[in-house]
Amino acid sequence: MRLREKNSEKFFMVENVYHIYAKDRCIYHSLKKEEFEIIWESLNKLVEIYTEVGRSDLQYEVVTRNPQLIQEGSY
């Protein structure tokens, strides 16, 4: 998402990243949405096979990174 300041050449970039946890331990971090969707689906299929980790042990959080101020350089 880009937000443009009025009468300015400054842009704010906002990006969501995903962290995946198994039994409260982070096993994947800073995933882009596309990576998250693939890994999350795979993990949910794997937990059906393994009894040590169940679906209820898998969690994720979406983190919105702080906006970065990007200023166009003058040429």
C-alpha positions as CSV (number, residue, x, y, z in Angstrom):
1,M,0.0,0.0,0.0
2,R,1.3,3.4,-0.8
3,L,0.2,6.6,0.8
4,R,1.2,9.9,-0.9
5,E,1.5,13.0,1.1
6,K,-0.3,16.0,-0.3
7,N,2.0,18.3,-2.2
8,S,5.0,16.1,-1.5
9,E,7.2,13.5,-3.1
10,K,7.3,11.4,0.0
11,F,5.8,7.9,0.1
12,F,5.0,5.6,3.0
13,M,5.4,1.9,2.3
14,V,3.3,-0.4,4.5
15,E,3.9,-4.1,4.3
16,N,2.4,-7.0,6.2
17,V,4.6,-10.0,7.2
18,Y,3.6,-13.3,8.7
19,H,5.2,-15.3,11.6
20,I,4.2,-18.9,12.2
21,Y,4.4,-20.6,15.6
22,A,4.3,-24.2,16.7
23,K,3.7,-24.7,20.4
24,D,4.5,-21.1,21.0
25,R,7.9,-21.3,19.2
26,C,8.4,-19.3,16.1
27,I,9.3,-21.6,13.3
28,Y,8.9,-19.2,10.3
29,H,9.2,-15.4,10.5
30,S,8.9,-12.4,8.2
31,L,7.1,-14.3,5.4
32,K,5.4,-12.5,2.6
33,K,1.8,-13.3,2.0
34,E,2.5,-15.7,-0.9
35,E,5.1,-17.6,1.1
36,F,2.9,-17.7,4.2
37,E,-0.1,-19.2,2.3
38,I,2.0,-22.0,0.8
39,I,3.8,-22.9,4.1
40,W,0.6,-22.6,6.2
41,E,-1.3,-25.0,4.0
42,S,1.6,-27.5,4.0
43,L,2.0,-27.3,7.8
44,N,-1.7,-28.0,8.3
45,K,-1.5,-31.1,6.1
46,L,1.6,-32.3,7.9
47,V,0.1,-32.0,11.4
48,E,-2.5,-34.6,10.3
49,I,0.3,-37.1,9.9
50,Y,2.3,-36.3,13.0
51,T,0.8,-36.6,16.5
52,E,3.5,-34.6,18.3
53,V,2.1,-31.3,16.9
54,G,-1.6,-30.8,16.4
55,R,-3.5,-28.1,14.5
56,S,-4.3,-26.4,17.8
57,D,-0.5,-26.0,18.3
58,L,-0.1,-24.0,15.1
59,Q,-0.7,-20.3,15.2
60,Y,0.3,-17.3,13.2
61,E,0.3,-13.5,13.5
62,V,0.3,-10.8,10.9
63,V,2.7,-7.9,11.6
64,T,2.4,-4.6,9.9
65,R,5.9,-3.2,9.6
66,N,6.4,0.4,10.5
67,P,6.0,2.7,7.6
68,Q,9.3,3.6,5.9
69,L,9.7,7.1,4.6
70,I,11.0,7.0,1.1
71,Q,12.0,10.2,-0.5
72,E,12.6,10.5,-4.2
73,G,16.1,11.7,-5.0
74,S,16.5,14.8,-7.0
75,Y,18.4,14.6,-10.3
